[in-house]
Amino acid sequence: MNSILKKINHDYAFLLIRLMVGAVFLSEGIQKFLFPDQLGIGRFIKIGLPYPEFFRYFVPSFEIVCGVLVLIGLLTRLASIPLIIIMLVAIISTKIPVLLINGFWEMAHAARTDWSMLIGSVILLLYGAGKFSADYYFNKKSGKKV
């Protein structure tokens, strides 16, 4: 009985992680298009990201597409890779300077969402989408061991 409850809890845990990661990336991607001066190209220029004209469409498009894929649990491991890269770049380009200028506690406060999205994305890369996902459905349907 206890192992059944553990399995059920894991399935729901992966669902909650997917919902958190997917919803945040989807929302952030949309907002980069809606508010480009504050969150899109304007921010990319401010932090010194090279080729901001290219990244103005590249980053939010990946956030939206991969966010939706994570939400429905389709190609979850693959979709988590660009999200991990996006979060690593965000931490390096925006949070490390805060750490160096203002100290650990201000960086820790400013980076809480970044770390959560990074860790959630890494969990999805390592363990997959879980039972309540399109990945599970398609793998089960194709006869792959799930």
N, C-alpha and C positions, 0 to 999 in steps of 0.2 A: 504493500500500500504506500509506504513512504517513497519508494522509487517512482511510483506513478505520479505522486504529488510533485516530486522533484522535476520530472519530465514536463508536467503541465506548467510548472512555474518557469522553467527554462523557455518553453514555447512562448509564454506571455511576456517574458523578459525581452526576448528578441523582437517581438512585436512592438513593445514599448520603445526599445532603442531605435528601431526602424522609423517609427512614427516621429520621435524626437528629431533624429538626424535628418530625415527626409523633409519634414515640415520646415525646419529652420533653413536648410539650404534652398528649398523652393521659395520661401518667403524672401530670403536675402537676394536671391537671383532676380526675382521680380522687382524688388526695391532698387536694385542697381540700374534697372531700365527706367523706373519711375522717377528716381531722384539721382540723375547722373552726376550732378555737381557735388553732392554730398557723399554719395555711396559708390558711384561708378567711376567714370574717367577722372572727375575732380579729385577723388580720393587717391586714385592710382598716381596722378601727377604729384599730389602732396607728399606721398610716401616715397616717391622717386622710383616707382616701378618702370622698368624700361618698356618702350613701345606701348604707351597707354592707349593709343588709338586702336591697336590690335586687341588689347586685353579688355577694352570697354565692352566688346561683344563676346569675346571668348570666355571670360570668367563667368559672367551671369548666365550664359547659355549652358555651360557645363553644370552650374549650380542648379538650374531649373531642370534640365534633362535628368541628371543624376539624382536629384532630389525626388523627382517623380518615380524613377526606377526603384529607389530605395523604399519609398512609401508603399509601392505595390509589391515589393520584394521580387522584382524581375532583374536578372543579371546583377544581383546585389553585390557580389564580391567584385565584379568588374567595375561597377558604378562607384564603389567606395574608393577606388584607387585615385581618380582625379580629385575627389573630395579631401582625401588625406593630403595630397599635394597642395591643394588650395589652402588648407589649414596650416601646413608647415610654412608656406610662403607668408601667410598672414601673421603667424607668430614671429617669424624671423624679421619681417619688414616693419611690423608695428609694435610688437610687444617687447622685443629685445631692446629697442631704443628707450622705451619707457623704463625698463629695468635699469639700464645704464644711467639714465638721467634722474629718475625719480625714486628708484629703489624697488625692492622686492614686493612690498605690500601693495603699492599702487599698480605694479605689473600684475600681481596675482588677482587683484580686483578687476582690472581691465581685460584679463585673459580668460576669465572663467568660462565664457561661452566658447571661446576658441579651443580650450583644452577639452571641454565636454564634447564638442563636435569631432575633434581629432580622436579622442579615445573611443567614442561611439562608432566612428568610421573604421577604426582599427579592429574593433570587436566584430563588426560586420564582415570585414575582409577575412578575418581569421576563422569565424564560425559560420558565416552565411546568414541567410534571412530567417531561418526557423520554419516551423511547421505552417504558420499562417501566412503563406507567401505564394506568389506565382511560381517562384523557383521550385518550391516543394511540390506544388501541383504538377508542373511539367516534368520534373524528375520522376515522380511517382507514376505518371501517365506513360512515360517512356520506358518504364521498367527499371530505372536506375535505383540503386539502393539509397534510401533516404534515412 
